[in-house]
Amino acid sequence: MAEKRNDPRNQEKRPSRLGLHVERARGWGAVEDAWRRHRAEKAAATGEHNVHDVT
């Protein structure tokens, strides 16, 4: 039987799985890429510019 998303028995597993995904993403550089993209989008929206935020 497939796991149900909101099943209370699965709530304990979710944070640890999420943490594993974040750690893997860090290893690939994805977290840093996402942060740079976020800063660049924020700067574009506010008219701010910082050459270190854009790749």
mmCIF entry with sequence, helices, sheets and N, C-alpha, C, O atoms, coordinates in Angstrom:
data_MODEL
# 
_entry.id   MODEL 
# 
_entity.id                         1 
_entity.type                       polymer 
_entity.pdbx_number_of_molecules   1 
# 
_entity_poly.entity_id                      1 
_entity_poly.type                           'polypeptide(L)' 
_entity_poly.nstd_linkage                   no 
_entity_poly.nstd_monomer                   no 
_entity_poly.pdbx_seq_one_letter_code       MAEKRNDPRNQEKRPSRLGLHVERARGWGAVEDAWRRHRAEKAAATGEHNVHDVT 
_entity_poly.pdbx_seq_one_letter_code_can   MAEKRNDPRNQEKRPSRLGLHVERARGWGAVEDAWRRHRAEKAAATGEHNVHDVT 
_entity_poly.pdbx_strand_id                 A 
# 
loop_
_entity_poly_seq.entity_id 
_entity_poly_seq.num 
_entity_poly_seq.mon_id 
_entity_poly_seq.hetero 
1 1  MET n 
1 2  ALA n 
1 3  GLU n 
1 4  LYS n 
1 5  ARG n 
1 6  ASN n 
1 7  ASP n 
1 8  PRO n 
1 9  ARG n 
1 10 ASN n 
1 11 GLN n 
1 12 GLU n 
1 13 LYS n 
1 14 ARG n 
1 15 PRO n 
1 16 SER n 
1 17 ARG n 
1 18 LEU n 
1 19 GLY n 
1 20 LEU n 
1 21 HIS n 
1 22 VAL n 
1 23 GLU n 
1 24 ARG n 
1 25 ALA n 
1 26 ARG n 
1 27 GLY n 
1 28 TRP n 
1 29 GLY n 
1 30 ALA n 
1 31 VAL n 
1 32 GLU n 
1 33 ASP n 
1 34 ALA n 
1 35 TRP n 
1 36 ARG n 
1 37 ARG n 
1 38 HIS n 
1 39 ARG n 
1 40 ALA n 
1 41 GLU n 
1 42 LYS n 
1 43 ALA n 
1 44 ALA n 
1 45 ALA n 
1 46 THR n 
1 47 GLY n 
1 48 GLU n 
1 49 HIS n 
1 50 ASN n 
1 51 VAL n 
1 52 HIS n 
1 53 ASP n 
1 54 VAL n 
1 55 THR n 
# 
_struct_asym.id          A 
_struct_asym.entity_id   1 
# 
loop_
_struct_conf.conf_type_id 
_struct_conf.id 
_struct_conf.pdbx_PDB_helix_id 
_struct_conf.beg_label_comp_id 
_struct_conf.beg_label_asym_id 
_struct_conf.beg_label_seq_id 
_struct_conf.pdbx_beg_PDB_ins_code 
_struct_conf.end_label_comp_id 
_struct_conf.end_label_asym_id 
_struct_conf.end_label_seq_id 
_struct_conf.pdbx_end_PDB_ins_code 
_struct_conf.beg_auth_comp_id 
_struct_conf.beg_auth_asym_id 
_struct_conf.beg_auth_seq_id 
_struct_conf.end_auth_comp_id 
_struct_conf.end_auth_asym_id 
_struct_conf.end_auth_seq_id 
_struct_conf.pdbx_PDB_helix_class 
_struct_conf.details 
_struct_conf.pdbx_PDB_helix_length 
HELX_P HELX_P1 AA1 PRO A 8  ? ASN A 10 ? PRO A 8  ASN A 10 5 ? 3  
HELX_P HELX_P2 AA2 LYS A 13 ? TRP A 28 ? LYS A 13 TRP A 28 1 ? 16 
HELX_P HELX_P3 AA3 ALA A 30 ? THR A 46 ? ALA A 30 THR A 46 1 ? 17 
# 
_struct_conf_type.id          HELX_P 
_struct_conf_type.criteria    ? 
_struct_conf_type.reference   ? 
# 
loop_
_atom_site.group_PDB 
_atom_site.id 
_atom_site.type_symbol 
_atom_site.label_atom_id 
_atom_site.label_alt_id 
_atom_site.label_comp_id 
_atom_site.label_asym_id 
_atom_site.label_entity_id 
_atom_site.label_seq_id 
_atom_site.pdbx_PDB_ins_code 
_atom_site.Cartn_x 
_atom_site.Cartn_y 
_atom_site.Cartn_z 
_atom_site.occupancy 
_atom_site.B_iso_or_equiv 
_atom_site.pdbx_formal_charge 
_atom_site.auth_seq_id 
_atom_site.auth_comp_id 
_atom_site.auth_asym_id 
_atom_site.auth_atom_id 
_atom_site.pdbx_PDB_model_num 
ATOM 1   N N  . MET A 1 1  ? 0.842  -1.188 0.000   1.00 0.00 ? 1  MET A N  1 
ATOM 2   C CA . MET A 1 1  ? 0.000  0.000  0.000   1.00 0.00 ? 1  MET A CA 1 
ATOM 3   C C  . MET A 1 1  ? 0.885  1.250  0.000   1.00 0.00 ? 1  MET A C  1 
ATOM 4   O O  . MET A 1 1  ? 1.873  1.308  0.732   1.00 0.00 ? 1  MET A O  1 
ATOM 5   N N  . ALA A 1 2  ? 0.541  2.231  -0.803  1.00 0.00 ? 2  ALA A N  1 
ATOM 6   C CA . ALA A 1 2  ? 1.326  3.462  -0.893  1.00 0.00 ? 2  ALA A CA 1 
ATOM 7   C C  . ALA A 1 2  ? 1.194  4.280  0.391   1.00 0.00 ? 2  ALA A C  1 
ATOM 8   O O  . ALA A 1 2  ? 0.148  4.282  1.041   1.00 0.00 ? 2  ALA A O  1 
ATOM 9   N N  . GLU A 1 3  ? 2.278  4.974  0.738   1.00 0.00 ? 3  GLU A N  1 
ATOM 10  C CA . GLU A 1 3  ? 2.244  5.833  1.923   1.00 0.00 ? 3  GLU A CA 1 
ATOM 11  C C  . GLU A 1 3  ? 1.374  7.049  1.649   1.00 0.00 ? 3  GLU A C  1 
ATOM 12  O O  . GLU A 1 3  ? 1.427  7.636  0.569   1.00 0.00 ? 3  GLU A O  1 
ATOM 13  N N  . LYS A 1 4  ? 0.577  7.417  2.636   1.00 0.00 ? 4  LYS A N  1 
ATOM 14  C CA . LYS A 1 4  ? -0.243 8.609  2.499   1.00 0.00 ? 4  LYS A CA 1 
ATOM 15  C C  . LYS A 1 4  ? 0.553  9.793  3.022   1.00 0.00 ? 4  LYS A C  1 
ATOM 16  O O  . LYS A 1 4  ? 1.227  9.704  4.048   1.00 0.00 ? 4  LYS A O  1 
ATOM 17  N N  . ARG A 1 5  ? 0.466  10.896 2.303   1.00 0.00 ? 5  ARG A N  1 
ATOM 18  C CA . ARG A 1 5  ? 1.263  12.079 2.607   1.00 0.00 ? 5  ARG A CA 1 
ATOM 19  C C  . ARG A 1 5  ? 1.025  12.622 4.025   1.00 0.00 ? 5  ARG A C  1 
ATOM 20  O O  . ARG A 1 5  ? 1.983  13.001 4.698   1.00 0.00 ? 5  ARG A O  1 
ATOM 21  N N  . ASN A 1 6  ? -0.209 12.668 4.483   1.00 0.00 ? 6  ASN A N  1 
ATOM 22  C CA . ASN A 1 6  ? -0.521 13.270 5.785   1.00 0.00 ? 6  ASN A CA 1 
ATOM 23  C C  . ASN A 1 6  ? -0.705 12.247 6.898   1.00 0.00 ? 6  ASN A C  1 
ATOM 24  O O  . ASN A 1 6  ? -1.237 12.574 7.959   1.00 0.00 ? 6  ASN A O  1 
ATOM 25  N N  . ASP A 1 7  ? -0.279 11.038 6.668   1.00 0.00 ? 7  ASP A N  1 
ATOM 26  C CA . ASP A 1 7  ? -0.395 9.994  7.675   1.00 0.00 ? 7  ASP A CA 1 
ATOM 27  C C  . ASP A 1 7  ? 0.510  10.345 8.857   1.00 0.00 ? 7  ASP A C  1 
ATOM 28  O O  . ASP A 1 7  ? 1.711  10.537 8.666   1.00 0.00 ? 7  ASP A O  1 
ATOM 29  N N  . PRO A 1 8  ? -0.039 10.434 10.080  1.00 0.00 ? 8  PRO A N  1 
ATOM 30  C CA . PRO A 1 8  ? 0.763  10.803 11.252  1.00 0.00 ? 8  PRO A CA 1 
ATOM 31  C C  . PRO A 1 8  ? 1.968  9.882  11.466  1.00 0.00 ? 8  PRO A C  1 
ATOM 32  O O  . PRO A 1 8  ? 2.971  10.304 12.043  1.00 0.00 ? 8  PRO A O  1 
ATOM 33  N N  . ARG A 1 9  ? 1.882  8.660  11.019  1.00 0.00 ? 9  ARG A N  1 
ATOM 34  C CA . ARG A 1 9  ? 3.012  7.740  11.197  1.00 0.00 ? 9  ARG A CA 1 
ATOM 35  C C  . ARG A 1 9  ? 4.207  8.152  10.348  1.00 0.00 ? 9  ARG A C  1 
ATOM 36  O O  . ARG A 1 9  ? 5.340  7.768  10.641  1.00 0.00 ? 9  ARG A O  1 
ATOM 37  N N  . ASN A 1 10 ? 3.963  8.926  9.303   1.00 0.00 ? 10 ASN A N  1 
ATOM 38  C CA . ASN A 1 10 ? 5.045  9.361  8.424   1.00 0.00 ? 10 ASN A CA 1 
ATOM 39  C C  . ASN A 1 10 ? 5.593  10.737 8.792   1.00 0.00 ? 10 ASN A C  1 
ATOM 40  O O  . ASN A 1 10 ? 6.596  11.172 8.226   1.00 0.00 ? 10 ASN A O  1 
ATOM 41  N N  . GLN A 1 11 ? 4.956  11.418 9.719   1.00 0.00 ? 11 GLN A N  1 
ATOM 42  C CA . GLN A 1 11 ? 5.386  12.766 10.075  1.00 0.00 ? 11 GLN A CA 1 
ATOM 43  C C  . GLN A 1 11 ? 6.782  12.780 10.705  1.00 0.00 ? 11 GLN A C  1 
ATOM 44  O O  . GLN A 1 11 ? 7.521  13.752 10.549  1.00 0.00 ? 11 GLN A O  1 
ATOM 45  N N  . GLU A 1 12 ? 7.142  11.722 11.407  1.00 0.00 ? 12 GLU A N  1 
ATOM 46  C CA . GLU A 1 12 ? 8.469  11.657 12.028  1.00 0.00 ? 12 GLU A CA 1 
ATOM 47  C C  . GLU A 1 12 ? 9.559  11.477 10.981  1.00 0.00 ? 12 GLU A C  1 
ATOM 48  O O  . GLU A 1 12 ? 10.676 11.963 11.160  1.00 0.00 ? 12 GLU A O  1 
ATOM 49  N N  . LYS A 1 13 ? 9.250  10.789 9.899   1.00 0.00 ? 13 LYS A N  1 
ATOM 50  C CA . LYS A 1 13 ? 10.238 10.509 8.862   1.00 0.00 ? 13 LYS A CA 1 
ATOM 51  C C  . LYS A 1 13 ? 10.534 11.734 8.003   1.00 0.00 ? 13 LYS A C  1 
ATOM 52  O O  . LYS A 1 13 ? 11.651 11.899 7.513   1.00 0.00 ? 13 LYS A O  1 
ATOM 53  N N  . ARG A 1 14 ? 9.543  12.583 7.825   1.00 0.00 ? 14 ARG A N  1 
ATOM 54  C CA . ARG A 1 14 ? 9.660  13.684 6.876   1.00 0.00 ? 14 ARG A CA 1 
ATOM 55  C C  . ARG A 1 14 ? 10.828 14.629 7.172   1.00 0.00 ? 14 ARG A C  1 
ATOM 56  O O  . ARG A 1 14 ? 11.602 14.911 6.258   1.00 0.00 ? 14 ARG A O  1 
ATOM 57  N N  . PRO A 1 15 ? 10.997 15.135 8.406   1.00 0.00 ? 15 PRO A N  1 
ATOM 58  C CA . PRO A 1 15 ? 12.120 16.048 8.646   1.00 0.00 ? 15 PRO A CA 1 
ATOM 59  C C  . PRO A 1 15 ? 13.480 15.414 8.368   1.00 0.00 ? 15 PRO A C  1 
ATOM 60  O O  . PRO A 1 15 ? 14.375 16.079 7.846   1.00 0.00 ? 15 PRO A O  1 
ATOM 61  N N  . SER A 1 16 ? 13.644 14.150 8.708   1.00 0.00 ? 16 SER A N  1 
ATOM 62  C CA . SER A 1 16 ? 14.937 13.528 8.468   1.00 0.00 ? 16 SER A CA 1 
ATOM 63  C C  . SER A 1 16 ? 15.171 13.333 6.970   1.00 0.00 ? 16 SER A C  1 
ATOM 64  O O  . SER A 1 16 ? 16.296 13.495 6.497   1.00 0.00 ? 16 SER A O  1 
ATOM 65  N N  . ARG A 1 17 ? 14.120 12.986 6.218   1.00 0.00 ? 17 ARG A N  1 
ATOM 66  C CA . ARG A 1 17 ? 14.267 12.853 4.759   1.00 0.00 ? 17 ARG A CA 1 
ATOM 67  C C  . ARG A 1 17 ? 14.574 14.199 4.136   1.00 0.00 ? 17 ARG A C  1 
ATOM 68  O O  . ARG A 1 17 ? 15.413 14.292 3.241   1.00 0.00 ? 17 ARG A O  1 
ATOM 69  N N  . LEU A 1 18 ? 13.904 15.239 4.598   1.00 0.00 ? 18 LEU A N  1 
ATOM 70  C CA . LEU A 1 18 ? 14.133 16.586 4.084   1.00 0.00 ? 18 LEU A CA 1 
ATOM 71  C C  . LEU A 1 18 ? 15.577 17.006 4.343   1.00 0.00 ? 18 LEU A C  1 
ATOM 72  O O  . LEU A 1 18 ? 16.228 17.579 3.469   1.00 0.00 ? 18 LEU A O  1 
ATOM 73  N N  . GLY A 1 19 ? 16.071 16.721 5.536   1.00 0.00 ? 19 GLY A N  1 
ATOM 74  C CA . GLY A 1 19 ? 17.452 17.051 5.868   1.00 0.00 ? 19 GLY A CA 1 
ATOM 75  C C  . GLY A 1 19 ? 18.437 16.338 4.958   1.00 0.00 ? 19 GLY A C  1 
ATOM 76  O O  . GLY A 1 19 ? 19.441 16.923 4.552   1.00 0.00 ? 19 GLY A O  1 
ATOM 77  N N  . LEU A 1 20 ? 18.164 15.095 4.638   1.00 0.00 ? 20 LEU A N  1 
ATOM 78  C CA . LEU A 1 20 ? 19.035 14.348 3.734   1.00 0.00 ? 20 LEU A CA 1 
ATOM 79  C C  . LEU A 1 20 ? 19.053 14.972 2.344   1.00 0.00 ? 20 LEU A C  1 
ATOM 80  O O  . LEU A 1 20 ? 20.106 15.070 1.714   1.00 0.00 ? 20 LEU A O  1 
ATOM 81  N N  . HIS A 1 21 ? 17.892 15.391 1.872   1.00 0.00 ? 21 HIS A N  1 
ATOM 82  C CA . HIS A 1 21 ? 17.812 16.021 0.552   1.00 0.00 ? 21 HIS A CA 1 
ATOM 83  C C  . HIS A 1 21 ? 18.613 17.328 0.529   1.00 0.00 ? 21 HIS A C  1 
ATOM 84  O O  . HIS A 1 21 ? 19.324 17.610 -0.435  1.00 0.00 ? 21 HIS A O  1 
ATOM 85  N N  . VAL A 1 22 ? 18.491 18.117 1.593   1.00 0.00 ? 22 VAL A N  1 
ATOM 86  C CA . VAL A 1 22 ? 19.211 19.389 1.656   1.00 0.00 ? 22 VAL A CA 1 
ATOM 87  C C  . VAL A 1 22 ? 20.714 19.140 1.684   1.00 0.00 ? 22 VAL A C  1 
ATOM 88  O O  . VAL A 1 22 ? 21.468 19.840 1.008   1.00 0.00 ? 22 VAL A O  1 
ATOM 89  N N  . GLU A 1 23 ? 21.155 18.157 2.452   1.00 0.00 ? 23 GLU A N  1 
ATOM 90  C CA . GLU A 1 23 ? 22.585 17.850 2.510   1.00 0.00 ? 23 GLU A CA 1 
ATOM 91  C C  . GLU A 1 23 ? 23.114 17.390 1.152   1.00 0.00 ? 23 GLU A C  1 
ATOM 92  O O  . GLU A 1 23 ? 24.209 17.780 0.748   1.00 0.00 ? 23 GLU A O  1 
ATOM 93  N N  . ARG A 1 24 ? 22.352 16.575 0.459   1.00 0.00 ? 24 ARG A N  1 
ATOM 94  C CA . ARG A 1 24 ? 22.762 16.143 -0.886  1.00 0.00 ? 24 ARG A CA 1 
ATOM 95  C C  . ARG A 1 24 ? 22.842 17.339 -1.823  1.00 0.00 ? 24 ARG A C  1 
ATOM 96  O O  . ARG A 1 24 ? 23.787 17.462 -2.602  1.00 0.00 ? 24 ARG A O  1 
ATOM 97  N N  . ALA A 1 25 ? 21.854 18.217 -1.748  1.00 0.00 ? 25 ALA A N  1 
ATOM 98  C CA . ALA A 1 25 ? 21.830 19.403 -2.602  1.00 0.00 ? 25 ALA A CA 1 
ATOM 99  C C  . ALA A 1 25 ? 23.038 20.295 -2.319  1.00 0.00 ? 25 ALA A C  1 
ATOM 100 O O  . ALA A 1 25 ? 23.616 20.870 -3.242  1.00 0.00 ? 25 ALA A O  1 
ATOM 101 N N  . ARG A 1 26 ? 23.420 20.412 -1.046  1.00 0.00 ? 26 ARG A N  1 
ATOM 102 C CA . ARG A 1 26 ? 24.608 21.195 -0.700  1.00 0.00 ? 26 ARG A CA 1 
ATOM 103 C C  . ARG A 1 26 ? 25.840 20.615 -1.368  1.00 0.00 ? 26 ARG A C  1 
ATOM 104 O O  . ARG A 1 26 ? 26.683 21.350 -1.881  1.00 0.00 ? 26 ARG A O  1 
ATOM 105 N N  . GLY A 1 27 ? 25.941 19.307 -1.359  1.00 0.00 ? 27 GLY A N  1 
ATOM 106 C CA . GLY A 1 27 ? 27.087 18.638 -1.979  1.00 0.00 ? 27 GLY A CA 1 
ATOM 107 C C  . GLY A 1 27 ? 27.185 18.918 -3.460  1.00 0.00 ? 27 GLY A C  1 
ATOM 108 O O  . GLY A 1 27 ? 28.285 18.955 -4.011  1.00 0.00 ? 27 GLY A O  1 
ATOM 109 N N  . TRP A 1 28 ? 26.052 19.115 -4.116  1.00 0.00 ? 28 TRP A N  1 
ATOM 110 C CA . TRP A 1 28 ? 26.038 19.397 -5.555  1.00 0.00 ? 28 TRP A CA 1 
ATOM 111 C C  . TRP A 1 28 ? 26.210 20.882 -5.841  1.00 0.00 ? 28 TRP A C  1 
ATOM 112 O O  . TRP A 1 28 ? 26.371 21.279 -6.995  1.00 0.00 ? 28 TRP A O  1 
ATOM 113 N N  . GLY A 1 29 ? 26.175 21.703 -4.798  1.00 0.00 ? 29 GLY A N  1 
ATOM 114 C CA . GLY A 1 29 ? 26.255 23.152 -4.995  1.00 0.00 ? 29 GLY A CA 1 
ATOM 115 C C  . GLY A 1 29 ? 24.900 23.772 -5.284  1.00 0.00 ? 29 GLY A C  1 
ATOM 116 O O  . GLY A 1 29 ? 24.819 24.962 -5.588  1.00 0.00 ? 29 GLY A O  1 
ATOM 117 N N  . ALA A 1 30 ? 23.839 22.988 -5.194  1.00 0.00 ? 30 ALA A N  1 
ATOM 118 C CA . ALA A 1 30 ? 22.500 23.480 -5.545  1.00 0.00 ? 30 ALA A CA 1 
ATOM 119 C C  . ALA A 1 30 ? 21.993 24.529 -4.555  1.00 0.00 ? 30 ALA A C  1 
ATOM 120 O O  . ALA A 1 30 ? 21.295 25.463 -4.949  1.00 0.00 ? 30 ALA A O  1 
ATOM 121 N N  . VAL A 1 31 ? 22.337 24.384 -3.283  1.00 0.00 ? 31 VAL A N  1 
ATOM 122 C CA . VAL A 1 31 ? 21.868 25.345 -2.281  1.00 0.00 ? 31 VAL A CA 1 
ATOM 123 C C  . VAL A 1 31 ? 22.487 26.714 -2.554  1.00 0.00 ? 31 VAL A C  1 
ATOM 124 O O  . VAL A 1 31 ? 21.797 27.733 -2.513  1.00 0.00 ? 31 VAL A O  1 
ATOM 125 N N  . GLU A 1 32 ? 23.785 26.732 -2.833  1.00 0.00 ? 32 GLU A N  1 
ATOM 126 C CA . GLU A 1 32 ? 24.460 27.988 -3.127  1.00 0.00 ? 32 GLU A CA 1 
ATOM 127 C C  . GLU A 1 32 ? 23.939 28.601 -4.426  1.00 0.00 ? 32 GLU A C  1 
ATOM 128 O O  . GLU A 1 32 ? 23.771 29.817 -4.514  1.00 0.00 ? 32 GLU A O  1 
ATOM 129 N N  . ASP A 1 33 ? 23.683 27.762 -5.438  1.00 0.00 ? 33 ASP A N  1 
ATOM 130 C CA . ASP A 1 33 ? 23.123 28.254 -6.698  1.00 0.00 ? 33 ASP A CA 1 
ATOM 131 C C  . ASP A 1 33 ? 21.752 28.885 -6.470  1.00 0.00 ? 33 ASP A C  1 
ATOM 132 O O  . ASP A 1 33 ? 21.444 29.944 -7.018  1.00 0.00 ? 33 ASP A O  1 
ATOM 133 N N  . ALA A 1 34 ? 20.940 28.227 -5.662  1.00 0.00 ? 34 ALA A N  1 
ATOM 134 C CA . ALA A 1 34 ? 19.598 28.742 -5.371  1.00 0.00 ? 34 ALA A CA 1 
ATOM 135 C C  . ALA A 1 34 ? 19.686 30.070 -4.626  1.00 0.00 ? 34 ALA A C  1 
ATOM 136 O O  . ALA A 1 34 ? 18.900 30.981 -4.885  1.00 0.00 ? 34 ALA A O  1 
ATOM 137 N N  . TRP A 1 35 ? 20.630 30.183 -3.709  1.00 0.00 ? 35 TRP A N  1 
ATOM 138 C CA . TRP A 1 35 ? 20.796 31.423 -2.952  1.00 0.00 ? 35 TRP A CA 1 
ATOM 139 C C  . TRP A 1 35 ? 21.218 32.564 -3.890  1.00 0.00 ? 35 TRP A C  1 
ATOM 140 O O  . TRP A 1 35 ? 20.691 33.672 -3.798  1.00 0.00 ? 35 TRP A O  1 
ATOM 141 N N  . ARG A 1 36 ? 22.167 32.290 -4.788  1.00 0.00 ? 36 ARG A N  1 
ATOM 142 C CA . ARG A 1 36 ? 22.600 33.318 -5.737  1.00 0.00 ? 36 ARG A CA 1 
ATOM 143 C C  . ARG A 1 36 ? 21.443 33.741 -6.643  1.00 0.00 ? 36 ARG A C  1 
ATOM 144 O O  . ARG A 1 36 ? 21.260 34.927 -6.921  1.00 0.00 ? 36 ARG A O  1 
ATOM 145 N N  . ARG A 1 37 ? 20.672 32.766 -7.096  1.00 0.00 ? 37 ARG A N  1 
ATOM 146 C CA . ARG A 1 37 ? 19.536 33.086 -7.967  1.00 0.00 ? 37 ARG A CA 1 
ATOM 147 C C  . ARG A 1 37 ? 18.496 33.923 -7.225  1.00 0.00 ? 37 ARG A C  1 
ATOM 148 O O  . ARG A 1 37 ? 17.956 34.884 -7.774  1.00 0.00 ? 37 ARG A O  1 
ATOM 149 N N  . HIS A 1 38 ? 18.222 33.555 -5.991  1.00 0.00 ? 38 HIS A N  1 
ATOM 150 C CA . HIS A 1 38 ? 17.265 34.299 -5.167  1.00 0.00 ? 38 HIS A CA 1 
ATOM 151 C C  . HIS A 1 38 ? 17.719 35.750 -5.005  1.00 0.00 ? 38 HIS A C  1 
ATOM 152 O O  . HIS A 1 38 ? 16.922 36.674 -5.169  1.00 0.00 ? 38 HIS A O  1 
ATOM 153 N N  . ARG A 1 39 ? 18.992 35.950 -4.683  1.00 0.00 ? 39 ARG A N  1 
ATOM 154 C CA . ARG A 1 39 ? 19.522 37.299 -4.490  1.00 0.00 ? 39 ARG A CA 1 
ATOM 155 C C  . ARG A 1 39 ? 19.447 38.098 -5.796  1.00 0.00 ? 39 ARG A C  1 
ATOM 156 O O  . ARG A 1 39 ? 19.105 39.280 -5.785  1.00 0.00 ? 39 ARG A O  1 
ATOM 157 N N  . ALA A 1 40 ? 19.770 37.446 -6.925  1.00 0.00 ? 40 ALA A N  1 
ATOM 158 C CA . ALA A 1 40 ? 19.723 38.136 -8.213  1.00 0.00 ? 40 ALA A CA 1 
ATOM 159 C C  . ALA A 1 40 ? 18.290 38.534 -8.565  1.00 0.00 ? 40 ALA A C  1 
ATOM 160 O O  . ALA A 1 40 ? 18.058 39.638 -9.059  1.00 0.00 ? 40 ALA A O  1 
ATOM 161 N N  . GLU A 1 41 ? 17.325 37.642 -8.313  1.00 0.00 ? 41 GLU A N  1 
ATOM 162 C CA . GLU A 1 41 ? 15.923 37.952 -8.595  1.00 0.00 ? 41 GLU A CA 1 
ATOM 163 C C  . GLU A 1 41 ? 15.423 39.065 -7.687  1.00 0.00 ? 41 GLU A C  1 
ATOM 164 O O  . GLU A 1 41 ? 14.674 39.940 -8.119  1.00 0.00 ? 41 GLU A O  1 
ATOM 165 N N  . LYS A 1 42 ? 15.840 39.027 -6.433  1.00 0.00 ? 42 LYS A N  1 
ATOM 166 C CA . LYS A 1 42 ? 15.436 40.063 -5.485  1.00 0.00 ? 42 LYS A CA 1 
ATOM 167 C C  . LYS A 1 42 ? 16.025 41.413 -5.900  1.00 0.00 ? 42 LYS A C  1 
ATOM 168 O O  . LYS A 1 42 ? 15.341 42.436 -5.859  1.00 0.00 ? 42 LYS A O  1 
ATOM 169 N N  . ALA A 1 43 ? 17.295 41.405 -6.297  1.00 0.00 ? 43 ALA A N  1 
ATOM 170 C CA . ALA A 1 43 ? 17.945 42.640 -6.729  1.00 0.00 ? 43 ALA A CA 1 
ATOM 171 C C  . ALA A 1 43 ? 17.262 43.200 -7.977  1.00 0.00 ? 43 ALA A C  1 
ATOM 172 O O  . ALA A 1 43 ? 17.065 44.411 -8.083  1.00 0.00 ? 43 ALA A O  1 
ATOM 173 N N  . ALA A 1 44 ? 16.902 42.332 -8.915  1.00 0.00 ? 44 ALA A N  1 
ATOM 174 C CA . ALA A 1 44 ? 16.233 42.781 -10.130 1.00 0.00 ? 44 ALA A CA 1 
ATOM 175 C C  . ALA A 1 44 ? 14.868 43.388 -9.809  1.00 0.00 ? 44 ALA A C  1 
ATOM 176 O O  . ALA A 1 44 ? 14.450 44.364 -10.433 1.00 0.00 ? 44 ALA A O  1 
ATOM 177 N N  . ALA A 1 45 ? 14.183 42.805 -8.836  1.00 0.00 ? 45 ALA A N  1 
ATOM 178 C CA . ALA A 1 45 ? 12.852 43.296 -8.483  1.00 0.00 ? 45 ALA A CA 1 
ATOM 179 C C  . ALA A 1 45 ? 12.917 44.647 -7.767  1.00 0.00 ? 45 ALA A C  1 
ATOM 180 O O  . ALA A 1 45 ? 11.996 45.456 -7.876  1.00 0.00 ? 45 ALA A O  1 
ATOM 181 N N  . THR A 1 46 ? 14.011 44.886 -7.035  1.00 0.00 ? 46 THR A N  1 
ATOM 182 C CA . THR A 1 46 ? 14.118 46.125 -6.268  1.00 0.00 ? 46 THR A CA 1 
ATOM 183 C C  . THR A 1 46 ? 14.988 47.162 -6.955  1.00 0.00 ? 46 THR A C  1 
ATOM 184 O O  . THR A 1 46 ? 15.115 48.285 -6.465  1.00 0.00 ? 46 THR A O  1 
ATOM 185 N N  . GLY A 1 47 ? 15.597 46.799 -8.096  1.00 0.00 ? 47 GLY A N  1 
ATOM 186 C CA . GLY A 1 47 ? 16.451 47.725 -8.814  1.00 0.00 ? 47 GLY A CA 1 
ATOM 187 C C  . GLY A 1 47 ? 17.858 47.810 -8.234  1.00 0.00 ? 47 GLY A C  1 
ATOM 188 O O  . GLY A 1 47 ? 18.657 48.648 -8.652  1.00 0.00 ? 47 GLY A O  1 
ATOM 189 N N  . GLU A 1 48 ? 18.153 46.957 -7.286  1.00 0.00 ? 48 GLU A N  1 
ATOM 190 C CA . GLU A 1 48 ? 19.463 46.919 -6.638  1.00 0.00 ? 48 GLU A CA 1 
ATOM 191 C C  . GLU A 1 48 ? 20.401 46.088 -7.511  1.00 0.00 ? 48 GLU A C  1 
ATOM 192 O O  . GLU A 1 48 ? 19.950 45.178 -8.207  1.00 0.00 ? 48 GLU A O  1 
ATOM 193 N N  . HIS A 1 49 ? 21.689 46.387 -7.482  1.00 0.00 ? 49 HIS A N  1 
ATOM 194 C CA . HIS A 1 49 ? 22.632 45.607 -8.282  1.00 0.00 ? 49 HIS A CA 1 
ATOM 195 C C  . HIS A 1 49 ? 23.917 45.391 -7.489  1.00 0.00 ? 49 HIS A C  1 
ATOM 196 O O  . HIS A 1 49 ? 24.509 46.329 -6.954  1.00 0.00 ? 49 HIS A O  1 
ATOM 197 N N  . ASN A 1 50 ? 24.325 44.132 -7.433  1.00 0.00 ? 50 ASN A N  1 
ATOM 198 C CA . ASN A 1 50 ? 25.586 43.771 -6.791  1.00 0.00 ? 50 ASN A CA 1 
ATOM 199 C C  . ASN A 1 50 ? 26.229 42.722 -7.664  1.00 0.00 ? 50 ASN A C  1 
ATOM 200 O O  . ASN A 1 50 ? 25.657 41.646 -7.841  1.00 0.00 ? 50 ASN A O  1 
ATOM 201 N N  . VAL A 1 51 ? 27.395 42.992 -8.217  1.00 0.00 ? 51 VAL A N  1 
ATOM 202 C CA . VAL A 1 51 ? 28.040 42.063 -9.153  1.00 0.00 ? 51 VAL A CA 1 
ATOM 203 C C  . VAL A 1 51 ? 28.375 40.724 -8.507  1.00 0.00 ? 51 VAL A C  1 
ATOM 204 O O  . VAL A 1 51 ? 28.546 39.735 -9.220  1.00 0.00 ? 51 VAL A O  1 
ATOM 205 N N  . HIS A 1 52 ? 28.473 40.660 -7.193  1.00 0.00 ? 52 HIS A N  1 
ATOM 206 C CA . HIS A 1 52 ? 28.802 39.408 -6.515  1.00 0.00 ? 52 HIS A CA 1 
ATOM 207 C C  . HIS A 1 52 ? 27.596 38.476 -6.405  1.00 0.00 ? 52 HIS A C  1 
ATOM 208 O O  . HIS A 1 52 ? 27.761 37.281 -6.161  1.00 0.00 ? 52 HIS A O  1 
ATOM 209 N N  . ASP A 1 53 ? 26.404 38.999 -6.580  1.00 0.00 ? 53 ASP A N  1 
ATOM 210 C CA . ASP A 1 53 ? 25.184 38.197 -6.460  1.00 0.00 ? 53 ASP A CA 1 
ATOM 211 C C  . ASP A 1 53 ? 24.811 37.498 -7.756  1.00 0.00 ? 53 ASP A C  1 
ATOM 212 O O  . ASP A 1 53 ? 24.010 36.563 -7.741  1.00 0.00 ? 53 ASP A O  1 
ATOM 213 N N  . VAL A 1 54 ? 25.367 37.927 -8.866  1.00 0.00 ? 54 VAL A N  1 
ATOM 214 C CA . VAL A 1 54 ? 24.972 37.389 -10.161 1.00 0.00 ? 54 VAL A CA 1 
ATOM 215 C C  . VAL A 1 54 ? 26.099 36.535 -10.718 1.00 0.00 ? 54 VAL A C  1 
ATOM 216 O O  . VAL A 1 54 ? 27.270 36.896 -10.602 1.00 0.00 ? 54 VAL A O  1 
ATOM 217 N N  . THR A 1 55 ? 25.750 35.397 -11.326 1.00 0.00 ? 55 THR A N  1 
ATOM 218 C CA . THR A 1 55 ? 26.789 34.538 -11.888 1.00 0.00 ? 55 THR A CA 1 
ATOM 219 C C  . THR A 1 55 ? 26.935 34.785 -13.356 1.00 0.00 ? 55 THR A C  1 
ATOM 220 O O  . THR A 1 55 ? 27.765 34.153 -14.010 1.00 0.00 ? 55 THR A O  1 
# 
